[in-house]
Amino acid sequence: MDNLLRVMADYWWVPLLRGIAAVIFGLMALIWPGLTVYVLLIVFGAYAVFDGVMALIVGFQRKSEDDGWWAWALDGALSIIIGLMALFWPEATALAFVIWMAVWAVVGGVFRIVSAIRLRQQIEGEWALGLSGLFLVIWGVLMAMIPAAGLLSIAWLIGTFALLIGVAMIVLAFRLRGMRGA
């Protein structure tokens, strides 16, 4: 088994937790679309920090075995930065935050797609990681195209894509769990 696949299979629970966090965030955005921008920023900030910590764990676990470990670490650092911005500067304009969130989504999505392409010959089901990346890129592009709408008016979009990303990550986690010991 390839080192990357072995590490990912050993830490299958990381994408599972990332997926569950995305699903919870998505459901909250869909159930309460009237949330104020402030509350939505706080919820998103907590999710992004958690997601970033999980990505950093994977990156640093892979550091000794894979030259591409930095992509996971960069994804994690970007998530933590955007999450902290949401937590500590919630008064910032929704327009600026939407643009930052769009950049985070596109960059993070591209890293996930690249990782899926690298895994395509070692794992069946790498499409789940690639699909989560594709959903992140689409979400980021759509937010960049309609930033003036603000977070409140696109709560349904945020919730829907967070759910899709979360489900794709959960599918990936269970595929990886099945590969442990292979």
MODELLER restraints for C-alpha pairs under 7 A, 6 or more apart:
rsr = mdl.restraints
at = mdl.atoms
rsr.add(forms.Gaussian(group=physical.xy_distance, feature=features.Distance(at['CA:2:A'], at['CA:122:A']), mean=6.80, stdev=0.5))
rsr.add(forms.Gaussian(group=physical.xy_distance, feature=features.Distance(at['CA:3:A'], at['CA:65:A']), mean=6.35, stdev=0.5))
rsr.add(forms.Gaussian(group=physical.xy_distance, feature=features.Distance(at['CA:4:A'], at['CA:66:A']), mean=6.68, stdev=0.5))
rsr.add(forms.Gaussian(group=physical.xy_distance, feature=features.Distance(at['CA:5:A'], at['CA:122:A']), mean=6.83, stdev=0.5))
rsr.add(forms.Gaussian(group=physical.xy_distance, feature=features.Distance(at['CA:7:A'], at['CA:62:A']), mean=6.64, stdev=0.5))
rsr.add(forms.Gaussian(group=physical.xy_distance, feature=features.Distance(at['CA:8:A'], at['CA:176:A']), mean=6.75, stdev=0.5))
rsr.add(forms.Gaussian(group=physical.xy_distance, feature=features.Distance(at['CA:9:A'], at['CA:176:A']), mean=4.63, stdev=0.5))
rsr.add(forms.Gaussian(group=physical.xy_distance, feature=features.Distance(at['CA:9:A'], at['CA:177:A']), mean=5.69, stdev=0.5))
rsr.add(forms.Gaussian(group=physical.xy_distance, feature=features.Distance(at['CA:9:A'], at['CA:179:A']), mean=5.97, stdev=0.5))
rsr.add(forms.Gaussian(group=physical.xy_distance, feature=features.Distance(at['CA:9:A'], at['CA:180:A']), mean=5.17, stdev=0.5))
rsr.add(forms.Gaussian(group=physical.xy_distance, feature=features.Distance(at['CA:10:A'], at['CA:180:A']), mean=6.16, stdev=0.5))
rsr.add(forms.Gaussian(group=physical.xy_distance, feature=features.Distance(at['CA:12:A'], at['CA:173:A']), mean=4.95, stdev=0.5))
rsr.add(forms.Gaussian(group=physical.xy_distance, feature=features.Distance(at['CA:12:A'], at['CA:176:A']), mean=5.44, stdev=0.5))
rsr.add(forms.Gaussian(group=physical.xy_distance, feature=features.Distance(at['CA:12:A'], at['CA:177:A']), mean=5.40, stdev=0.5))
rsr.add(forms.Gaussian(group=physical.xy_distance, feature=features.Distance(at['CA:13:A'], at['CA:173:A']), mean=6.28, stdev=0.5))
rsr.add(forms.Gaussian(group=physical.xy_distance, feature=features.Distance(at['CA:14:A'], at['CA:54:A']), mean=5.98, stdev=0.5))
rsr.add(forms.Gaussian(group=physical.xy_distance, feature=features.Distance(at['CA:15:A'], at['CA:169:A']), mean=5.48, stdev=0.5))
rsr.add(forms.Gaussian(group=physical.xy_distance, feature=features.Distance(at['CA:15:A'], at['CA:170:A']), mean=6.41, stdev=0.5))
rsr.add(forms.Gaussian(group=physical.xy_distance, feature=features.Distance(at['CA:15:A'], at['CA:173:A']), mean=5.32, stdev=0.5))
rsr.add(forms.Gaussian(group=physical.xy_distance, feature=features.Distance(at['CA:16:A'], at['CA:169:A']), mean=6.25, stdev=0.5))
rsr.add(forms.Gaussian(group=physical.xy_distance, feature=features.Distance(at['CA:16:A'], at['CA:170:A']), mean=4.78, stdev=0.5))
rsr.add(forms.Gaussian(group=physical.xy_distance, feature=features.Distance(at['CA:16:A'], at['CA:173:A']), mean=5.01, stdev=0.5))
rsr.add(forms.Gaussian(group=physical.xy_distance, feature=features.Distance(at['CA:18:A'], at['CA:51:A']), mean=5.62, stdev=0.5))
rsr.add(forms.Gaussian(group=physical.xy_distance, feature=features.Distance(at['CA:18:A'], at['CA:54:A']), mean=6.94, stdev=0.5))
rsr.add(forms.Gaussian(group=physical.xy_distance, feature=features.Distance(at['CA:18:A'], at['CA:166:A']), mean=6.95, stdev=0.5))
rsr.add(forms.Gaussian(group=physical.xy_distance, feature=features.Distance(at['CA:18:A'], at['CA:169:A']), mean=6.90, stdev=0.5))
rsr.add(forms.Gaussian(group=physical.xy_distance, feature=features.Distance(at['CA:19:A'], at['CA:165:A']), mean=6.91, stdev=0.5))
rsr.add(forms.Gaussian(group=physical.xy_distance, feature=features.Distance(at['CA:19:A'], at['CA:166:A']), mean=3.72, stdev=0.5))
rsr.add(forms.Gaussian(group=physical.xy_distance, feature=features.Distance(at['CA:19:A'], at['CA:167:A']), mean=6.06, stdev=0.5))
rsr.add(forms.Gaussian(group=physical.xy_distance, feature=features.Distance(at['CA:19:A'], at['CA:169:A']), mean=4.72, stdev=0.5))
rsr.add(forms.Gaussian(group=physical.xy_distance, feature=features.Distance(at['CA:19:A'], at['CA:170:A']), mean=5.02, stdev=0.5))
rsr.add(forms.Gaussian(group=physical.xy_distance, feature=features.Distance(at['CA:20:A'], at['CA:166:A']), mean=6.02, stdev=0.5))
rsr.add(forms.Gaussian(group=physical.xy_distance, feature=features.Distance(at['CA:20:A'], at['CA:170:A']), mean=6.96, stdev=0.5))
rsr.add(forms.Gaussian(group=physical.xy_distance, feature=features.Distance(at['CA:21:A'], at['CA:47:A']), mean=6.46, stdev=0.5))
rsr.add(forms.Gaussian(group=physical.xy_distance, feature=features.Distance(at['CA:22:A'], at['CA:162:A']), mean=5.23, stdev=0.5))
rsr.add(forms.Gaussian(group=physical.xy_distance, feature=features.Distance(at['CA:22:A'], at['CA:163:A']), mean=6.11, stdev=0.5))
rsr.add(forms.Gaussian(group=physical.xy_distance, feature=features.Distance(at['CA:22:A'], at['CA:165:A']), mean=6.74, stdev=0.5))
rsr.add(forms.Gaussian(group=physical.xy_distance, feature=features.Distance(at['CA:22:A'], at['CA:166:A']), mean=4.62, stdev=0.5))
rsr.add(forms.Gaussian(group=physical.xy_distance, feature=features.Distance(at['CA:23:A'], at['CA:162:A']), mean=6.13, stdev=0.5))
rsr.add(forms.Gaussian(group=physical.xy_distance, feature=features.Distance(at['CA:23:A'], at['CA:163:A']), mean=4.60, stdev=0.5))
rsr.add(forms.Gaussian(group=physical.xy_distance, feature=features.Distance(at['CA:23:A'], at['CA:166:A']), mean=4.93, stdev=0.5))
rsr.add(forms.Gaussian(group=physical.xy_distance, feature=features.Distance(at['CA:23:A'], at['CA:167:A']), mean=6.90, stdev=0.5))
rsr.add(forms.Gaussian(group=physical.xy_distance, feature=features.Distance(at['CA:25:A'], at['CA:47:A']), mean=6.99, stdev=0.5))
rsr.add(forms.Gaussian(group=physical.xy_distance, feature=features.Distance(at['CA:25:A'], at['CA:159:A']), mean=6.96, stdev=0.5))
rsr.add(forms.Gaussian(group=physical.xy_distance, feature=features.Distance(at['CA:25:A'], at['CA:162:A']), mean=6.73, stdev=0.5))
rsr.add(forms.Gaussian(group=physical.xy_distance, feature=features.Distance(at['CA:26:A'], at['CA:158:A']), mean=6.78, stdev=0.5))
rsr.add(forms.Gaussian(group=physical.xy_distance, feature=features.Distance(at['CA:26:A'], at['CA:159:A']), mean=3.75, stdev=0.5))
rsr.add(forms.Gaussian(group=physical.xy_distance, feature=features.Distance(at['CA:26:A'], at['CA:160:A']), mean=6.15, stdev=0.5))
rsr.add(forms.Gaussian(group=physical.xy_distance, feature=features.Distance(at['CA:26:A'], at['CA:162:A']), mean=4.69, stdev=0.5))
rsr.add(forms.Gaussian(group=physical.xy_distance, feature=features.Distance(at['CA:26:A'], at['CA:163:A']), mean=4.92, stdev=0.5))
rsr.add(forms.Gaussian(group=physical.xy_distance, feature=features.Distance(at['CA:27:A'], at['CA:159:A']), mean=6.12, stdev=0.5))
rsr.add(forms.Gaussian(group=physical.xy_distance, feature=features.Distance(at['CA:27:A'], at['CA:163:A']), mean=6.99, stdev=0.5))
rsr.add(forms.Gaussian(group=physical.xy_distance, feature=features.Distance(at['CA:29:A'], at['CA:155:A']), mean=5.62, stdev=0.5))
rsr.add(forms.Gaussian(group=physical.xy_distance, feature=features.Distance(at['CA:29:A'], at['CA:156:A']), mean=6.54, stdev=0.5))
rsr.add(forms.Gaussian(group=physical.xy_distance, feature=features.Distance(at['CA:29:A'], at['CA:158:A']), mean=6.84, stdev=0.5))
rsr.add(forms.Gaussian(group=physical.xy_distance, feature=features.Distance(at['CA:29:A'], at['CA:159:A']), mean=4.76, stdev=0.5))
rsr.add(forms.Gaussian(group=physical.xy_distance, feature=features.Distance(at['CA:30:A'], at['CA:155:A']), mean=6.71, stdev=0.5))
rsr.add(forms.Gaussian(group=physical.xy_distance, feature=features.Distance(at['CA:30:A'], at['CA:156:A']), mean=5.48, stdev=0.5))
rsr.add(forms.Gaussian(group=physical.xy_distance, feature=features.Distance(at['CA:30:A'], at['CA:159:A']), mean=5.20, stdev=0.5))
rsr.add(forms.Gaussian(group=physical.xy_distance, feature=features.Distance(at['CA:33:A'], at['CA:155:A']), mean=5.41, stdev=0.5))
rsr.add(forms.Gaussian(group=physical.xy_distance, feature=features.Distance(at['CA:33:A'], at['CA:156:A']), mean=6.61, stdev=0.5))
rsr.add(forms.Gaussian(group=physical.xy_distance, feature=features.Distance(at['CA:34:A'], at['CA:152:A']), mean=6.83, stdev=0.5))
rsr.add(forms.Gaussian(group=physical.xy_distance, feature=features.Distance(at['CA:35:A'], at['CA:152:A']), mean=6.99, stdev=0.5))
rsr.add(forms.Gaussian(group=physical.xy_distance, feature=features.Distance(at['CA:36:A'], at['CA:152:A']), mean=6.65, stdev=0.5))
rsr.add(forms.Gaussian(group=physical.xy_distance, feature=features.Distance(at['CA:37:A'], at['CA:151:A']), mean=6.17, stdev=0.5))
rsr.add(forms.Gaussian(group=physical.xy_distance, feature=features.Distance(at['CA:37:A'], at['CA:152:A']), mean=5.80, stdev=0.5))
rsr.add(forms.Gaussian(group=physical.xy_distance, feature=features.Distance(at['CA:38:A'], at['CA:90:A']), mean=5.68, stdev=0.5))
rsr.add(forms.Gaussian(group=physical.xy_distance, feature=features.Distance(at['CA:41:A'], at['CA:86:A']), mean=5.29, stdev=0.5))
rsr.add(forms.Gaussian(group=physical.xy_distance, feature=features.Distance(at['CA:41:A'], at['CA:87:A']), mean=6.87, stdev=0.5))
rsr.add(forms.Gaussian(group=physical.xy_distance, feature=features.Distance(at['CA:41:A'], at['CA:90:A']), mean=6.21, stdev=0.5))
rsr.add(forms.Gaussian(group=physical.xy_distance, feature=features.Distance(at['CA:42:A'], at['CA:86:A']), mean=6.04, stdev=0.5))
rsr.add(forms.Gaussian(group=physical.xy_distance, feature=features.Distance(at['CA:42:A'], at['CA:87:A']), mean=5.28, stdev=0.5))
rsr.add(forms.Gaussian(group=physical.xy_distance, feature=features.Distance(at['CA:44:A'], at['CA:83:A']), mean=6.79, stdev=0.5))
rsr.add(forms.Gaussian(group=physical.xy_distance, feature=features.Distance(at['CA:45:A'], at['CA:83:A']), mean=3.74, stdev=0.5))
rsr.add(forms.Gaussian(group=physical.xy_distance, feature=features.Distance(at['CA:45:A'], at['CA:84:A']), mean=6.08, stdev=0.5))
rsr.add(forms.Gaussian(group=physical.xy_distance, feature=features.Distance(at['CA:45:A'], at['CA:86:A']), mean=4.84, stdev=0.5))
rsr.add(forms.Gaussian(group=physical.xy_distance, feature=features.Distance(at['CA:45:A'], at['CA:87:A']), mean=5.33, stdev=0.5))
rsr.add(forms.Gaussian(group=physical.xy_distance, feature=features.Distance(at['CA:46:A'], at['CA:83:A']), mean=6.20, stdev=0.5))
rsr.add(forms.Gaussian(group=physical.xy_distance, feature=features.Distance(at['CA:48:A'], at['CA:79:A']), mean=5.08, stdev=0.5))
rsr.add(forms.Gaussian(group=physical.xy_distance, feature=features.Distance(at['CA:48:A'], at['CA:80:A']), mean=5.94, stdev=0.5))
rsr.add(forms.Gaussian(group=physical.xy_distance, feature=features.Distance(at['CA:48:A'], at['CA:82:A']), mean=6.86, stdev=0.5))
rsr.add(forms.Gaussian(group=physical.xy_distance, feature=features.Distance(at['CA:48:A'], at['CA:83:A']), mean=4.69, stdev=0.5))
rsr.add(forms.Gaussian(group=physical.xy_distance, feature=features.Distance(at['CA:49:A'], at['CA:79:A']), mean=5.95, stdev=0.5))
rsr.add(forms.Gaussian(group=physical.xy_distance, feature=features.Distance(at['CA:49:A'], at['CA:80:A']), mean=4.31, stdev=0.5))
rsr.add(forms.Gaussian(group=physical.xy_distance, feature=features.Distance(at['CA:49:A'], at['CA:83:A']), mean=4.94, stdev=0.5))
rsr.add(forms.Gaussian(group=physical.xy_distance, feature=features.Distance(at['CA:49:A'], at['CA:84:A']), mean=6.83, stdev=0.5))
rsr.add(forms.Gaussian(group=physical.xy_distance, feature=features.Distance(at['CA:51:A'], at['CA:76:A']), mean=6.94, stdev=0.5))
rsr.add(forms.Gaussian(group=physical.xy_distance, feature=features.Distance(at['CA:51:A'], at['CA:79:A']), mean=6.61, stdev=0.5))
rsr.add(forms.Gaussian(group=physical.xy_distance, feature=features.Distance(at['CA:52:A'], at['CA:75:A']), mean=6.84, stdev=0.5))
rsr.add(forms.Gaussian(group=physical.xy_distance, feature=features.Distance(at['CA:52:A'], at['CA:76:A']), mean=3.65, stdev=0.5))
rsr.add(forms.Gaussian(group=physical.xy_distance, feature=features.Distance(at['CA:52:A'], at['CA:77:A']), mean=6.00, stdev=0.5))
rsr.add(forms.Gaussian(group=physical.xy_distance, feature=features.Distance(at['CA:52:A'], at['CA:79:A']), mean=4.63, stdev=0.5))
rsr.add(forms.Gaussian(group=physical.xy_distance, feature=features.Distance(at['CA:52:A'], at['CA:80:A']), mean=4.98, stdev=0.5))
rsr.add(forms.Gaussian(group=physical.xy_distance, feature=features.Distance(at['CA:53:A'], at['CA:76:A']), mean=5.99, stdev=0.5))
rsr.add(forms.Gaussian(group=physical.xy_distance, feature=features.Distance(at['CA:55:A'], at['CA:72:A']), mean=5.59, stdev=0.5))
rsr.add(forms.Gaussian(group=physical.xy_distance, feature=features.Distance(at['CA:55:A'], at['CA:73:A']), mean=6.29, stdev=0.5))
rsr.add(forms.Gaussian(group=physical.xy_distance, feature=features.Distance(at['CA:55:A'], at['CA:75:A']), mean=6.61, stdev=0.5))
rsr.add(forms.Gaussian(group=physical.xy_distance, feature=features.Distance(at['CA:55:A'], at['CA:76:A']), mean=4.66, stdev=0.5))
rsr.add(forms.Gaussian(group=physical.xy_distance, feature=features.Distance(at['CA:56:A'], at['CA:72:A']), mean=6.23, stdev=0.5))
rsr.add(forms.Gaussian(group=physical.xy_distance, feature=features.Distance(at['CA:56:A'], at['CA:73:A']), mean=4.70, stdev=0.5))
rsr.add(forms.Gaussian(group=physical.xy_distance, feature=features.Distance(at['CA:56:A'], at['CA:76:A']), mean=4.95, stdev=0.5))
rsr.add(forms.Gaussian(group=physical.xy_distance, feature=features.Distance(at['CA:58:A'], at['CA:72:A']), mean=6.65, stdev=0.5))
rsr.add(forms.Gaussian(group=physical.xy_distance, feature=features.Distance(at['CA:59:A'], at['CA:69:A']), mean=4.73, stdev=0.5))
rsr.add(forms.Gaussian(group=physical.xy_distance, feature=features.Distance(at['CA:59:A'], at['CA:70:A']), mean=6.22, stdev=0.5))
rsr.add(forms.Gaussian(group=physical.xy_distance, feature=features.Distance(at['CA:59:A'], at['CA:72:A']), mean=4.63, stdev=0.5))
rsr.add(forms.Gaussian(group=physical.xy_distance, feature=features.Distance(at['CA:59:A'], at['CA:73:A']), mean=4.82, stdev=0.5))
rsr.add(forms.Gaussian(group=physical.xy_distance, feature=features.Distance(at['CA:60:A'], at['CA:69:A']), mean=6.71, stdev=0.5))
rsr.add(forms.Gaussian(group=physical.xy_distance, feature=features.Distance(at['CA:60:A'], at['CA:73:A']), mean=6.95, stdev=0.5))
rsr.add(forms.Gaussian(group=physical.xy_distance, feature=features.Distance(at['CA:62:A'], at['CA:69:A']), mean=5.40, stdev=0.5))
rsr.add(forms.Gaussian(group=physical.xy_distance, feature=features.Distance(at['CA:63:A'], at['CA:69:A']), mean=5.17, stdev=0.5))
rsr.add(forms.Gaussian(group=physical.xy_distance, feature=features.Distance(at['CA:71:A'], at['CA:111:A']), mean=6.38, stdev=0.5))
rsr.add(forms.Gaussian(group=physical.xy_distance, feature=features.Distance(at['CA:75:A'], at['CA:108:A']), mean=5.49, stdev=0.5))
rsr.add(forms.Gaussian(group=physical.xy_distance, feature=features.Distance(at['CA:78:A'], at['CA:104:A']), mean=6.67, stdev=0.5))
rsr.add(forms.Gaussian(group=physical.xy_distance, feature=features.Distance(at['CA:79:A'], at['CA:104:A']), mean=6.94, stdev=0.5))
rsr.add(forms.Gaussian(group=physical.xy_distance, feature=features.Distance(at['CA:94:A'], at['CA:150:A']), mean=5.23, stdev=0.5))
rsr.add(forms.Gaussian(group=physical.xy_distance, feature=features.Distance(at['CA:94:A'], at['CA:151:A']), mean=6.05, stdev=0.5))
rsr.add(forms.Gaussian(group=physical.xy_distance, feature=features.Distance(at['CA:95:A'], at['CA:147:A']), mean=5.46, stdev=0.5))
rsr.add(forms.Gaussian(group=physical.xy_distance, feature=features.Distance(at['CA:95:A'], at['CA:148:A']), mean=5.79, stdev=0.5))
rsr.add(forms.Gaussian(group=physical.xy_distance, feature=features.Distance(at['CA:95:A'], at['CA:150:A']), mean=5.69, stdev=0.5))
rsr.add(forms.Gaussian(group=physical.xy_distance, feature=features.Distance(at['CA:98:A'], at['CA:143:A']), mean=6.41, stdev=0.5))
rsr.add(forms.Gaussian(group=physical.xy_distance, feature=features.Distance(at['CA:98:A'], at['CA:147:A']), mean=5.84, stdev=0.5))
rsr.add(forms.Gaussian(group=physical.xy_distance, feature=features.Distance(at['CA:98:A'], at['CA:150:A']), mean=6.84, stdev=0.5))
rsr.add(forms.Gaussian(group=physical.xy_distance, feature=features.Distance(at['CA:98:A'], at['CA:151:A']), mean=6.70, stdev=0.5))
rsr.add(forms.Gaussian(group=physical.xy_distance, feature=features.Distance(at['CA:99:A'], at['CA:144:A']), mean=5.80, stdev=0.5))
rsr.add(forms.Gaussian(group=physical.xy_distance, feature=features.Distance(at['CA:99:A'], at['CA:147:A']), mean=6.60, stdev=0.5))
rsr.add(forms.Gaussian(group=physical.xy_distance, feature=features.Distance(at['CA:101:A'], at['CA:140:A']), mean=6.96, stdev=0.5))
rsr.add(forms.Gaussian(group=physical.xy_distance, feature=features.Distance(at['CA:102:A'], at['CA:140:A']), mean=3.81, stdev=0.5))
rsr.add(forms.Gaussian(group=physical.xy_distance, feature=features.Distance(at['CA:102:A'], at['CA:141:A']), mean=6.42, stdev=0.5))
rsr.add(forms.Gaussian(group=physical.xy_distance, feature=features.Distance(at['CA:102:A'], at['CA:143:A']), mean=5.67, stdev=0.5))
rsr.add(forms.Gaussian(group=physical.xy_distance, feature=features.Distance(at['CA:102:A'], at['CA:144:A']), mean=5.70, stdev=0.5))
rsr.add(forms.Gaussian(group=physical.xy_distance, feature=features.Distance(at['CA:103:A'], at['CA:140:A']), mean=6.34, stdev=0.5))
rsr.add(forms.Gaussian(group=physical.xy_distance, feature=features.Distance(at['CA:105:A'], at['CA:136:A']), mean=4.94, stdev=0.5))
rsr.add(forms.Gaussian(group=physical.xy_distance, feature=features.Distance(at['CA:105:A'], at['CA:137:A']), mean=5.69, stdev=0.5))
rsr.add(forms.Gaussian(group=physical.xy_distance, feature=features.Distance(at['CA:105:A'], at['CA:139:A']), mean=6.76, stdev=0.5))
rsr.add(forms.Gaussian(group=physical.xy_distance, feature=features.Distance(at['CA:105:A'], at['CA:140:A']), mean=4.86, stdev=0.5))
rsr.add(forms.Gaussian(group=physical.xy_distance, feature=features.Distance(at['CA:106:A'], at['CA:136:A']), mean=6.07, stdev=0.5))
rsr.add(forms.Gaussian(group=physical.xy_distance, feature=features.Distance(at['CA:106:A'], at['CA:137:A']), mean=4.23, stdev=0.5))
rsr.add(forms.Gaussian(group=physical.xy_distance, feature=features.Distance(at['CA:106:A'], at['CA:140:A']), mean=5.20, stdev=0.5))
rsr.add(forms.Gaussian(group=physical.xy_distance, feature=features.Distance(at['CA:108:A'], at['CA:133:A']), mean=6.95, stdev=0.5))
rsr.add(forms.Gaussian(group=physical.xy_distance, feature=features.Distance(at['CA:109:A'], at['CA:133:A']), mean=3.65, stdev=0.5))
rsr.add(forms.Gaussian(group=physical.xy_distance, feature=features.Distance(at['CA:109:A'], at['CA:134:A']), mean=5.92, stdev=0.5))
rsr.add(forms.Gaussian(group=physical.xy_distance, feature=features.Distance(at['CA:109:A'], at['CA:136:A']), mean=4.80, stdev=0.5))
rsr.add(forms.Gaussian(group=physical.xy_distance, feature=features.Distance(at['CA:109:A'], at['CA:137:A']), mean=5.04, stdev=0.5))
rsr.add(forms.Gaussian(group=physical.xy_distance, feature=features.Distance(at['CA:110:A'], at['CA:133:A']), mean=6.05, stdev=0.5))
rsr.add(forms.Gaussian(group=physical.xy_distance, feature=features.Distance(at['CA:110:A'], at['CA:137:A']), mean=6.85, stdev=0.5))
rsr.add(forms.Gaussian(group=physical.xy_distance, feature=features.Distance(at['CA:112:A'], at['CA:129:A']), mean=6.06, stdev=0.5))
rsr.add(forms.Gaussian(group=physical.xy_distance, feature=features.Distance(at['CA:112:A'], at['CA:130:A']), mean=5.84, stdev=0.5))
rsr.add(forms.Gaussian(group=physical.xy_distance, feature=features.Distance(at['CA:112:A'], at['CA:133:A']), mean=4.79, stdev=0.5))
rsr.add(forms.Gaussian(group=physical.xy_distance, feature=features.Distance(at['CA:113:A'], at['CA:129:A']), mean=6.80, stdev=0.5))
rsr.add(forms.Gaussian(group=physical.xy_distance, feature=features.Distance(at['CA:113:A'], at['CA:130:A']), mean=4.36, stdev=0.5))
rsr.add(forms.Gaussian(group=physical.xy_distance, feature=features.Distance(at['CA:113:A'], at['CA:133:A']), mean=5.19, stdev=0.5))
rsr.add(forms.Gaussian(group=physical.xy_distance, feature=features.Distance(at['CA:113:A'], at['CA:134:A']), mean=6.79, stdev=0.5))
rsr.add(forms.Gaussian(group=physical.xy_distance, feature=features.Distance(at['CA:116:A'], at['CA:126:A']), mean=5.27, stdev=0.5))
rsr.add(forms.Gaussian(group=physical.xy_distance, feature=features.Distance(at['CA:116:A'], at['CA:127:A']), mean=6.59, stdev=0.5))
rsr.add(forms.Gaussian(group=physical.xy_distance, feature=features.Distance(at['CA:116:A'], at['CA:129:A']), mean=5.62, stdev=0.5))
rsr.add(forms.Gaussian(group=physical.xy_distance, feature=features.Distance(at['CA:116:A'], at['CA:130:A']), mean=5.02, stdev=0.5))
rsr.add(forms.Gaussian(group=physical.xy_distance, feature=features.Distance(at['CA:119:A'], at['CA:126:A']), mean=6.21, stdev=0.5))
rsr.add(forms.Gaussian(group=physical.xy_distance, feature=features.Distance(at['CA:120:A'], at['CA:126:A']), mean=5.71, stdev=0.5))
rsr.add(forms.Gaussian(group=physical.xy_distance, feature=features.Distance(at['CA:125:A'], at['CA:172:A']), mean=6.94, stdev=0.5))
rsr.add(forms.Gaussian(group=physical.xy_distance, feature=features.Distance(at['CA:125:A'], at['CA:175:A']), mean=6.70, stdev=0.5))
rsr.add(forms.Gaussian(group=physical.xy_distance, feature=features.Distance(at['CA:128:A'], at['CA:168:A']), mean=5.04, stdev=0.5))
rsr.add(forms.Gaussian(group=physical.xy_distance, feature=features.Distance(at['CA:128:A'], at['CA:169:A']), mean=6.46, stdev=0.5))
rsr.add(forms.Gaussian(group=physical.xy_distance, feature=features.Distance(at['CA:128:A'], at['CA:171:A']), mean=6.43, stdev=0.5))
rsr.add(forms.Gaussian(group=physical.xy_distance, feature=features.Distance(at['CA:128:A'], at['CA:172:A']), mean=5.31, stdev=0.5))
rsr.add(forms.Gaussian(group=physical.xy_distance, feature=features.Distance(at['CA:129:A'], at['CA:168:A']), mean=6.69, stdev=0.5))
rsr.add(forms.Gaussian(group=physical.xy_distance, feature=features.Distance(at['CA:129:A'], at['CA:169:A']), mean=6.37, stdev=0.5))
rsr.add(forms.Gaussian(group=physical.xy_distance, feature=features.Distance(at['CA:129:A'], at['CA:172:A']), mean=6.27, stdev=0.5))
rsr.add(forms.Gaussian(group=physical.xy_distance, feature=features.Distance(at['CA:131:A'], at['CA:168:A']), mean=6.60, stdev=0.5))
rsr.add(forms.Gaussian(group=physical.xy_distance, feature=features.Distance(at['CA:132:A'], at['CA:165:A']), mean=4.66, stdev=0.5))
rsr.add(forms.Gaussian(group=physical.xy_distance, feature=features.Distance(at['CA:132:A'], at['CA:168:A']), mean=5.46, stdev=0.5))
rsr.add(forms.Gaussian(group=physical.xy_distance, feature=features.Distance(at['CA:132:A'], at['CA:169:A']), mean=6.51, stdev=0.5))
rsr.add(forms.Gaussian(group=physical.xy_distance, feature=features.Distance(at['CA:135:A'], at['CA:161:A']), mean=6.50, stdev=0.5))
rsr.add(forms.Gaussian(group=physical.xy_distance, feature=features.Distance(at['CA:135:A'], at['CA:165:A']), mean=6.23, stdev=0.5))
rsr.add(forms.Gaussian(group=physical.xy_distance, feature=features.Distance(at['CA:139:A'], at['CA:161:A']), mean=6.46, stdev=0.5))
